[in-house]
Amino acid sequence: MQIWPAIDLLNGNCVRLQQGDYQRDTVFSDNPGAMASQWFSQGAACLHCVDLDGAKSGSIVNSDAIRDIIASAEGRPVQLGGGVRSEATIERLLELGLSRLVVGTAALKDPAWFAAMCRRYPGHLVLGLDARNGLVATEGWLETSKTLATDLVKRIADQTSECVAVVYTDIARDGMMAGPNFEALRAMQEASPFPVVASGGVTTLKDIVELVAMKTDSCIIGRTLYEGHITLQDAITQAGS
């Protein structure tokens, strides 16, 4: 299983939110590029980033920080979500050097468009499924739809096989240090023909052991690394990556 350390960007800073609440943010660094370098120096092979401002506004906001992170990666894969809602944005971000882009809101609103983009940019687009009580949340988690996350992934799969992966986040667990929602994750793995990336709530090495046992493709880890509850090296070792 691959480990993706997370860098969430808000107002140019590296932050973590609790349950997606923009009023409950903790700033961990005002230098995202340096934070990226730290994770790579500790053994990260890839990095997951979210433009939280972009997720709300619908357009990329933290471009300077994103460029700094890409420079720090020195060619290693960097994945970005938040505000990826048009083909023009997809083209611009791929040209910057990002490896994969996570699309959430736009995929829910127009699954056919997302499927077409997957076919046009094979190997680059990831479906972002952020769920609250099993329902897809959008607009930076500020709105909740009436669409089940499992239904949306099936709808996408009916239209394309070129989606690289699904990042599944249980909002209630995100940033709460309470462990993942293994039941919901298992349901997503059963519904998805694409590799599933677990996100939200991963706190302990025991959580990682269980994710490996579930044959989870990848795992995004945030707050528990920043607060020092586990080390990245130990997480990578436990994941066998």
C-alpha beads as a LAMMPS data file, in Angstrom:
LAMMPS data file: protein, C-alpha beads

241 atoms
240 bonds

1 atom types
1 bond types

-500.0 500.0 xlo xhi
-500.0 500.0 ylo yhi
-500.0 500.0 zlo zhi

Masses

1 110.0

Atoms # bond

1 1 1 0.000 0.000 0.000
2 1 1 1.278 3.435 -0.928
3 1 1 1.413 6.233 1.649
4 1 1 0.565 9.773 0.496
5 1 1 1.380 12.468 3.101
6 1 1 -1.117 15.315 2.831
7 1 1 -0.577 19.037 2.436
8 1 1 -3.763 21.094 2.615
9 1 1 -3.400 24.693 1.452
10 1 1 -5.386 27.593 2.893
11 1 1 -4.357 31.220 2.406
12 1 1 -0.920 30.034 1.295
13 1 1 -0.348 28.048 4.503
14 1 1 -0.166 24.338 5.214
15 1 1 -3.166 23.547 7.436
16 1 1 -5.404 20.739 8.639
17 1 1 -9.153 21.061 9.092
18 1 1 -11.419 19.101 11.405
19 1 1 -14.368 17.458 9.597
20 1 1 -13.853 19.830 6.670
21 1 1 -14.784 22.874 8.780
22 1 1 -12.930 25.967 7.537
23 1 1 -13.438 27.570 10.949
24 1 1 -11.556 24.717 12.648
25 1 1 -8.173 24.919 10.960
26 1 1 -4.733 24.424 12.448
27 1 1 -1.774 26.041 10.675
28 1 1 1.254 23.739 10.661
29 1 1 3.531 25.703 8.338
30 1 1 3.615 28.946 6.377
31 1 1 6.021 27.324 3.877
32 1 1 4.324 24.472 1.959
33 1 1 7.396 23.943 -0.228
34 1 1 9.560 23.322 2.837
35 1 1 6.898 21.000 4.252
36 1 1 6.927 19.013 1.011
37 1 1 10.715 18.756 1.197
38 1 1 10.416 17.460 4.764
39 1 1 8.065 14.645 3.756
40 1 1 10.212 13.678 0.773
41 1 1 13.353 13.671 2.917
42 1 1 11.598 11.273 5.311
43 1 1 10.916 8.773 2.562
44 1 1 7.697 9.869 0.853
45 1 1 7.485 8.692 -2.745
46 1 1 4.450 10.851 -3.517
47 1 1 2.390 13.694 -2.069
48 1 1 -1.310 14.554 -1.890
49 1 1 -2.303 18.230 -1.871
50 1 1 -5.614 20.070 -1.603
51 1 1 -6.260 23.692 -2.498
52 1 1 -8.910 24.377 0.142
53 1 1 -9.488 27.910 -1.120
54 1 1 -9.947 26.503 -4.610
55 1 1 -12.395 23.886 -3.359
56 1 1 -14.655 26.701 -2.136
57 1 1 -14.158 29.134 -5.004
58 1 1 -14.075 26.689 -7.897
59 1 1 -10.730 27.913 -9.231
60 1 1 -7.123 27.342 -8.237
61 1 1 -6.053 29.927 -5.633
62 1 1 -2.757 28.737 -4.149
63 1 1 -0.733 28.608 -7.380
64 1 1 2.509 29.902 -5.851
65 1 1 2.445 27.301 -3.075
66 1 1 1.651 24.575 -5.614
67 1 1 4.654 25.593 -7.734
68 1 1 6.895 25.473 -4.646
69 1 1 5.648 21.981 -3.779
70 1 1 6.235 20.725 -7.336
71 1 1 9.762 22.168 -7.254
72 1 1 10.431 20.387 -3.950
73 1 1 9.166 17.110 -5.401
74 1 1 11.964 17.040 -7.993
75 1 1 9.949 14.867 -10.348
76 1 1 8.199 12.710 -7.766
77 1 1 4.409 12.396 -8.123
78 1 1 2.261 15.185 -6.674
79 1 1 -1.513 14.885 -6.691
80 1 1 -3.808 17.916 -6.268
81 1 1 -7.496 18.346 -5.584
82 1 1 -9.684 21.369 -4.930
83 1 1 -11.103 23.648 -7.613
84 1 1 -10.430 21.349 -10.580
85 1 1 -13.655 22.004 -12.472
86 1 1 -12.769 22.835 -16.079
87 1 1 -10.635 21.486 -18.885
88 1 1 -8.654 24.734 -18.925
89 1 1 -7.741 24.183 -15.261
90 1 1 -6.784 20.571 -15.959
91 1 1 -4.462 21.638 -18.767
92 1 1 -2.886 24.419 -16.698
93 1 1 -2.206 22.209 -13.694
94 1 1 -0.763 19.354 -15.732
95 1 1 1.507 21.849 -17.476
96 1 1 2.753 22.965 -14.047
97 1 1 4.015 19.425 -13.498
98 1 1 1.320 17.851 -11.332
99 1 1 0.986 14.110 -11.873
100 1 1 -2.657 13.534 -10.915
101 1 1 -5.665 15.784 -10.400
102 1 1 -8.564 14.943 -8.105
103 1 1 -11.971 16.007 -9.430
104 1 1 -14.956 15.978 -7.073
105 1 1 -17.653 18.628 -7.471
106 1 1 -17.467 18.728 -11.281
107 1 1 -17.622 14.922 -11.492
108 1 1 -20.809 14.857 -9.425
109 1 1 -22.461 17.643 -11.397
110 1 1 -21.506 16.230 -14.804
111 1 1 -20.307 12.610 -14.741
112 1 1 -20.255 12.473 -18.554
113 1 1 -17.874 15.450 -18.678
114 1 1 -15.581 13.840 -16.108
115 1 1 -15.575 10.565 -18.033
116 1 1 -14.694 12.457 -21.216
117 1 1 -11.825 14.231 -19.427
118 1 1 -10.539 10.869 -18.145
119 1 1 -10.425 9.603 -21.709
120 1 1 -8.759 12.790 -22.959
121 1 1 -6.127 12.836 -20.185
122 1 1 -5.541 9.134 -19.450
123 1 1 -3.475 8.377 -16.381
124 1 1 -4.022 11.792 -14.810
125 1 1 -7.534 12.132 -13.368
126 1 1 -8.773 10.801 -10.040
127 1 1 -12.371 10.780 -8.816
128 1 1 -12.657 12.545 -5.471
129 1 1 -15.513 11.182 -3.380
130 1 1 -15.957 13.094 -0.142
131 1 1 -18.871 11.595 1.754
132 1 1 -21.030 12.700 4.649
133 1 1 -23.237 9.840 5.865
134 1 1 -22.521 8.085 2.581
135 1 1 -23.680 11.048 0.453
136 1 1 -21.289 12.985 -1.791
137 1 1 -20.325 16.423 -0.442
138 1 1 -19.314 19.241 -2.799
139 1 1 -18.092 22.848 -2.923
140 1 1 -15.257 22.227 -0.481
141 1 1 -17.560 20.079 1.690
142 1 1 -19.900 23.038 2.236
143 1 1 -22.810 21.312 0.471
144 1 1 -24.112 17.745 0.626
145 1 1 -25.795 16.148 -2.377
146 1 1 -28.430 13.419 -2.456
147 1 1 -26.128 11.094 -4.403
148 1 1 -24.608 8.060 -2.746
149 1 1 -20.840 7.893 -3.192
150 1 1 -21.095 4.251 -4.266
151 1 1 -23.676 5.145 -6.916
152 1 1 -21.490 7.884 -8.380
153 1 1 -18.450 5.645 -8.783
154 1 1 -20.604 3.074 -10.575
155 1 1 -21.978 5.797 -12.861
156 1 1 -18.452 6.902 -13.750
157 1 1 -17.321 3.314 -14.306
158 1 1 -20.168 2.799 -16.785
159 1 1 -18.706 5.610 -18.920
160 1 1 -14.921 5.194 -18.697
161 1 1 -12.174 2.841 -17.589
162 1 1 -9.571 5.628 -17.674
163 1 1 -10.146 6.990 -14.148
164 1 1 -6.841 6.422 -12.329
165 1 1 -8.243 5.963 -8.830
166 1 1 -10.887 7.030 -6.333
167 1 1 -9.929 9.103 -3.303
168 1 1 -12.595 8.275 -0.716
169 1 1 -12.864 10.574 2.283
170 1 1 -15.286 10.147 5.160
171 1 1 -15.753 13.752 6.290
172 1 1 -16.913 12.821 9.791
173 1 1 -13.557 11.116 10.401
174 1 1 -11.295 13.635 8.653
175 1 1 -8.918 15.365 11.045
176 1 1 -10.615 13.853 14.093
177 1 1 -7.923 11.273 14.947
178 1 1 -10.646 8.644 15.370
179 1 1 -9.644 6.081 12.769
180 1 1 -11.110 5.529 9.299
181 1 1 -14.662 4.434 8.577
182 1 1 -13.639 0.928 7.560
183 1 1 -17.197 -0.185 6.822
184 1 1 -17.820 2.656 4.366
185 1 1 -14.393 2.150 2.811
186 1 1 -15.086 -1.548 2.308
187 1 1 -18.381 -0.700 0.591
188 1 1 -16.551 1.703 -1.715
189 1 1 -13.933 -0.923 -2.578
190 1 1 -16.701 -3.356 -3.466
191 1 1 -18.452 -0.760 -5.659
192 1 1 -15.375 0.620 -7.420
193 1 1 -13.502 -1.047 -10.290
194 1 1 -10.813 1.612 -9.787
195 1 1 -8.108 1.533 -7.067
196 1 1 -9.424 3.129 -3.870
197 1 1 -7.331 5.588 -1.869
198 1 1 -8.357 5.814 1.796
199 1 1 -8.501 9.325 3.228
200 1 1 -9.745 10.681 6.525
201 1 1 -9.163 9.511 10.074
202 1 1 -6.033 7.372 9.662
203 1 1 -4.407 7.804 13.054
204 1 1 -2.433 4.777 14.204
205 1 1 -0.178 2.108 12.768
206 1 1 -2.966 -0.344 13.592
207 1 1 -5.202 1.568 11.170
208 1 1 -2.580 1.091 8.466
209 1 1 -2.334 -2.625 9.229
210 1 1 -6.089 -2.968 8.776
211 1 1 -6.030 -1.015 5.503
212 1 1 -3.293 -3.311 4.194
213 1 1 -5.350 -6.343 5.223
214 1 1 -8.269 -4.885 3.243
215 1 1 -5.964 -4.640 0.211
216 1 1 -6.438 -0.863 0.051
217 1 1 -4.415 0.577 -2.820
218 1 1 -3.180 3.753 -1.108
219 1 1 -3.659 5.813 2.012
220 1 1 -3.562 9.583 2.602
221 1 1 -2.274 10.614 6.028
222 1 1 -2.409 14.102 7.496
223 1 1 -2.931 15.277 11.072
224 1 1 -1.441 12.226 12.793
225 1 1 1.865 12.890 10.995
226 1 1 1.831 16.605 11.716
227 1 1 1.149 16.045 15.403
228 1 1 3.794 13.321 15.667
229 1 1 1.524 10.461 16.723
230 1 1 3.205 8.256 14.121
231 1 1 6.234 8.838 11.932
232 1 1 6.178 8.717 8.165
233 1 1 8.965 6.138 8.169
234 1 1 6.957 3.816 10.423
235 1 1 3.841 4.312 8.297
236 1 1 5.725 3.445 5.115
237 1 1 7.287 0.388 6.739
238 1 1 3.913 -0.836 8.044
239 1 1 2.354 -0.315 4.620
240 1 1 5.097 -2.347 2.992
241 1 1 5.655 0.345 0.374

Bonds

1 1 1 2
2 1 2 3
3 1 3 4
4 1 4 5
5 1 5 6
6 1 6 7
7 1 7 8
8 1 8 9
9 1 9 10
10 1 10 11
11 1 11 12
12 1 12 13
13 1 13 14
14 1 14 15
15 1 15 16
16 1 16 17
17 1 17 18
18 1 18 19
19 1 19 20
20 1 20 21
21 1 21 22
22 1 22 23
23 1 23 24
24 1 24 25
25 1 25 26
26 1 26 27
27 1 27 28
28 1 28 29
29 1 29 30
30 1 30 31
31 1 31 32
32 1 32 33
33 1 33 34
34 1 34 35
35 1 35 36
36 1 36 37
37 1 37 38
38 1 38 39
39 1 39 40
40 1 40 41
41 1 41 42
42 1 42 43
43 1 43 44
44 1 44 45
45 1 45 46
46 1 46 47
47 1 47 48
48 1 48 49
49 1 49 50
50 1 50 51
51 1 51 52
52 1 52 53
53 1 53 54
54 1 54 55
55 1 55 56
56 1 56 57
57 1 57 58
58 1 58 59
59 1 59 60
60 1 60 61
61 1 61 62
62 1 62 63
63 1 63 64
64 1 64 65
65 1 65 66
66 1 66 67
67 1 67 68
68 1 68 69
69 1 69 70
70 1 70 71
71 1 71 72
72 1 72 73
73 1 73 74
74 1 74 75
75 1 75 76
76 1 76 77
77 1 77 78
78 1 78 79
79 1 79 80
80 1 80 81
81 1 81 82
82 1 82 83
83 1 83 84
84 1 84 85
85 1 85 86
86 1 86 87
87 1 87 88
88 1 88 89
89 1 89 90
90 1 90 91
91 1 91 92
92 1 92 93
93 1 93 94
94 1 94 95
95 1 95 96
96 1 96 97
97 1 97 98
98 1 98 99
99 1 99 100
100 1 100 101
101 1 101 102
102 1 102 103
103 1 103 104
104 1 104 105
105 1 105 106
106 1 106 107
107 1 107 108
108 1 108 109
109 1 109 110
110 1 110 111
111 1 111 112
112 1 112 113
113 1 113 114
114 1 114 115
115 1 115 116
116 1 116 117
117 1 117 118
118 1 118 119
119 1 119 120
120 1 120 121
121 1 121 122
122 1 122 123
123 1 123 124
124 1 124 125
125 1 125 126
126 1 126 127
127 1 127 128
128 1 128 129
129 1 129 130
130 1 130 131
131 1 131 132
132 1 132 133
133 1 133 134
134 1 134 135
135 1 135 136
136 1 136 137
137 1 137 138
138 1 138 139
139 1 139 140
140 1 140 141
141 1 141 142
142 1 142 143
143 1 143 144
144 1 144 145
145 1 145 146
146 1 146 147
147 1 147 148
148 1 148 149
149 1 149 150
150 1 150 151
151 1 151 152
152 1 152 153
153 1 153 154
154 1 154 155
155 1 155 156
156 1 156 157
157 1 157 158
158 1 158 159
159 1 159 160
160 1 160 161
161 1 161 162
162 1 162 163
163 1 163 164
164 1 164 165
165 1 165 166
166 1 166 167
167 1 167 168
168 1 168 169
169 1 169 170
170 1 170 171
171 1 171 172
172 1 172 173
173 1 173 174
174 1 174 175
175 1 175 176
176 1 176 177
177 1 177 178
178 1 178 179
179 1 179 180
180 1 180 181
181 1 181 182
182 1 182 183
183 1 183 184
184 1 184 185
185 1 185 186
186 1 186 187
187 1 187 188
188 1 188 189
189 1 189 190
190 1 190 191
191 1 191 192
192 1 192 193
193 1 193 194
194 1 194 195
195 1 195 196
196 1 196 197
197 1 197 198
198 1 198 199
199 1 199 200
200 1 200 201
201 1 201 202
202 1 202 203
203 1 203 204
204 1 204 205
205 1 205 206
206 1 206 207
207 1 207 208
208 1 208 209
209 1 209 210
210 1 210 211
211 1 211 212
212 1 212 213
213 1 213 214
214 1 214 215
215 1 215 216
216 1 216 217
217 1 217 218
218 1 218 219
219 1 219 220
220 1 220 221
221 1 221 222
222 1 222 223
223 1 223 224
224 1 224 225
225 1 225 226
226 1 226 227
227 1 227 228
228 1 228 229
229 1 229 230
230 1 230 231
231 1 231 232
232 1 232 233
233 1 233 234
234 1 234 235
235 1 235 236
236 1 236 237
237 1 237 238
238 1 238 239
239 1 239 240
240 1 240 241
